[in-house]
């Protein structure tokens, strides 16, 4: 499973006696009424997309710390006036769309890199004012609230539209962030097919390969413990590429999958009967992916005589990304 090296942000669970700050919402339910085994982790926030007149909620992880598989889960979004107290079951201004997550296996299995999009039109009926966004995780079968997250960003009605505001300085945020980490438009993302019917035990990814994909920071890190690319043939390899591929369906060995190439990195040719040890790569994501559910695959390819790259080895990860 991917390891996410980010600051842990626990969901804000506050009792009714808490003296709330100037720019936040207080949930007055007792924290013991929620299931603490389901955890919002990592960075959660909103970015604005002024070109499309919309907003994107990005979240790093929702983790199941229990030992059992969950029921079907779903996320609801509420826009709650700042400086107010509400019970979790009485939140106003629910976004019309609900995000279905399905089930999460236990033992720290997680949904990673969640993405919820809404537009100015979705919030046009809100009364002018300031609002915090509250994300509620529910058991779809039981209808019960499992946990929730209050986002730090504030939506404020300014100049006849809602804008994201940085309350620490009362300045507008650029694209919802203090730093510009918007995706490059240099590349377009094209759906493709990938055959995992590679020939094993010739040019091979060996050892423990770790893959960290962070859509919030738009970065990918590939490394591991005693990992290597081994050339077990009696000839030098041709040009190699290491590719991160996002499959739309849960893949299996020797199957064909459809999805998107997130990125690829050139690897220098490897001499016969030798290996490239302790490979570590950190690079940026430049290809935006459509919203959906994806399973990551680390793929090693080699160029043939015509310059076409063929799969030689692949590692299938069990993580599921929801964008």
Buried (B, 14 or more C-beta within 10 A) or exposed (E): EBEBEBEEBEBBBBEEEEEBEEBBBBBBBEEEEBBBBBBBBBBBBBBBBEEEEBBBBBBBBBBBBBEEEBBBBBBBBBBBBBEBBBEBEEBEBEBEEBBEBBEBBEEBBBBBBBBBBBEBEBBEEBEEEBBBBBBBBBBBEEEEBBBBBBBBBBBBBEEEEBBBBBBEEEEBBBBBBEEEBBBEEEEEBEEEEBEBEBEEEBBBBBBEBBBBBBBBBBBBBBBBEEBBBBBBEEEEBBBBBBBBBBBBEEBEEEBEBEBBBBBBBEBEEBEEEBBBEEBEEEBEBBBBBEEEBBBBBBBBBBBEEEEEBEBBBBBBBEBBBBB
